[in-house]
Amino acid sequence: MSRATAFIALLAFGAALWTGWETRNQARAAAEQLDLERRPILILTGQPAFLLQETTHNIPPPSRVLFLEPDSSRLVLFDSKIPMMNKEGLLYELPPLFARFTLTNGGRVPVVRVRVPVTVFFYPNPHDVSNAQQEQTAIDIPLLVPGGTFDFAVANASTLNVRYEFSRKASLTRIDTEKADEMTLFADDGVANSEHQIINGYARREWERPK
């Protein structure tokens, strides 16, 4: 084989390697772009002055409320016209709603089993914010379609002063991959402002359940 033939063969081999590398690179970039387009985007927005917003704009209260109580903080469905019942079976008036929140799926694919952890701080001594009883709870959402929203409110159902913080990481399962994943929760200033406020204890009125 002459030097010219060998050189041409070497050039052809190099061109084939370059073409293969470029093809793999383009395929990887396309896969990453597709994954980015399908990646869930969870956005949490808040309105700390809920009662003012409700009064001004005649907004009905959310039907889901995260009631904050020691050892039993939970998200419940409720009717604002029906009194709640405590552990002893006594009825009591609903505590005032402190803030309204909306969780939105800003992505292009549905997500299921969404969980947003929430840390709750109870203050036995209202004058000592350095001594807090810390507990964990969560907002659980079965399904969020693309552009779908989940509305809920927060209320202090405890006699203690309380504060809360939403985790900036949410767990979920993507429909396209069917795999559990952890995603960043993007929260607006309304959420951050509400997390810095302490909700006063709720002095509820209780009465015997009607016979």
N, C-alpha and C positions, 0 to 999 in steps of 0.2 A: 504494500500500500504506500502510495506516495505521500509526501508530507502534506501536499495540498488536500488530498482525499482525507487524510487523518484529521486535518484541521477543520474541514467541512463537517466531518462526522462529530467532532468534538463540539462544534458550534451547534449542530442539530441536537446533540444530547443536552447541552446547556439550555437551549431554547425549550426543550421538552420539560426539563426540570423546572424552569422558570414558569412555564405555563401551568404545570401541575401545582406549584406553590401558590401562584396567583389564583387559580381556581379554588383551592382549599381556603385561601384567605377570604375570597369573596363569599364562599358558602358559610364560613364562620361568621363573617360580618352580617350576612343576611339573617342567620339564625339568632345572633345577638340582637339585631334590630327587631325581629319578630318577638323575641322574648321581652324586649323593652316595651313594645307596643301592648303586649298582653299582661305586663306586670301590674298587679293591683295597686291602686292608689287610694289610700284611706285618709279622709279629711274629716277632722272633728272641729266643728264651730260651736261657739257658745254665746249666750246672752245672759250675763250675770244679773242684770236688772230685770228679771223675768216679769215680776208683777207690774212694773212700769210699762214694759212692752205690751203686756196683755191688756192693760187698761187703755193705753194709747191707741193700739191697733185692733182692739177687740179680737185678740188671738185666743182660741180655745186652749186649755192646758193639755199637755201630752197625756196619753192614756197609760204611759209607762213611766214609773217613778223609781229612782234609786233611793230607797229609804235607808238612812244611815243610823244604825243602832249598834251598840256594843254586842259582839258575838253573833249578830244576825242581820248585818247589812245585806240588802237584797234588792233586785229589780223586780217590781211587781206591776201587774195590770190593775187598774183601779178605775172606779167611777167617782168623780169628785163629789157627787151628791150622796154617796153612801159612806157612813162612818167606818173606820177601821177597827179591828179588834186586836187587843194585845195578848200576851202569853197567858194572862190570867182569865181571859174570856170577857174582859170588860171592853166596852165600846169607847172610842174616843174620836174627837174631831181630827181631821187631817191636818198635819203640820203645814205651814205655808211653804210653797214651792220656792226654792232659792234661785234656781237658774234653769234655763232650757238649753239642751244640746242637740245637735244633729250630726250623725255620722253618715258620710256619703262615700259611696264607691265611685271614685273618679276614673276607674280603669275601664277596659273594654271587655272583660270577661266576668261572669258571675263568680262569686266566692261564697263558700259555706263555712259553717262552724267558726264564725268570727268571734274572737274573745279579746276584750280590752281590759287588762288588769287595772284595778283601782286601789290605791293605798289610802286608808282612812285613818285620821289622827283624832283621837278623843282626848279632851283636856279635862281631867277631874277637877283641877284648880283653874278657874277662868283667869286668874291673875298670874299664872305661871305657864307660859307657852313653851317653856323648855322641857316640861315634863308631860309627855304625851303617851297615850296608850295606842299603839299602832296595830292595825288589822288590815287584812287583805280581802278584797271581794273582786267582782268582775262584771262587765257588761257582756252578755252572751247573745249573739245574733245568729239564727239558723241560716239565713240566706240574705245576700245583698246582690241584686242584679246590677249591671252597669248603669250608672246614674241613679241607682236606688238610694233611698235615705232611711235612716232609723232615728226617730225622735224620742227623746226621753228627758225627764227633769230630775233634779236632785233636791231632796228635802232632808232636814235634820229631824228625825223622829226620836231623838234622844234628849234627855234633860241636860246632857253635857254639851259644852261647846265643841265644835268639830270643824275639821278642815279635810280636804281630800286632794289627791293628785292622780291624774290619769297617766298610765304608763305611755311612753312614746314608742313602744313596740307592741304590735298586735299579732296574735296568732290566727291563722286562717288556712283553709284548704282551697287551692285553685281548681276550678272545674276542668281546665285544659290539661293540667298535669296530674290531677287527683292526688297531689302530695301536700302534706302539711308544710306550712312555711311561716316564717316570721317576717313581718313587714314594718317599716317605719310608719308611725301614726303622725300625720301632719296636723298640728293644732294651731288655731288662730289666737290672736291676742285676747279674745273674749274668754277662751278656755284658761289661758295663763293668768288673766286677771282674777278669775273666780277662784283659782287654786290658791291664791295668796290671801284670800279673805277667810276669816273665821266666822262660822255660822253660830249664832247664839243658841243655847239650849232651848228646847221646846217645852213650855209649861202647859201640858195638855190637860183638858178637862175629861174626866172619865165618869162613866155611870154604868149601872147594872144593865146587863142585856135584858131586853123585854121578854117577859114570860110568854 
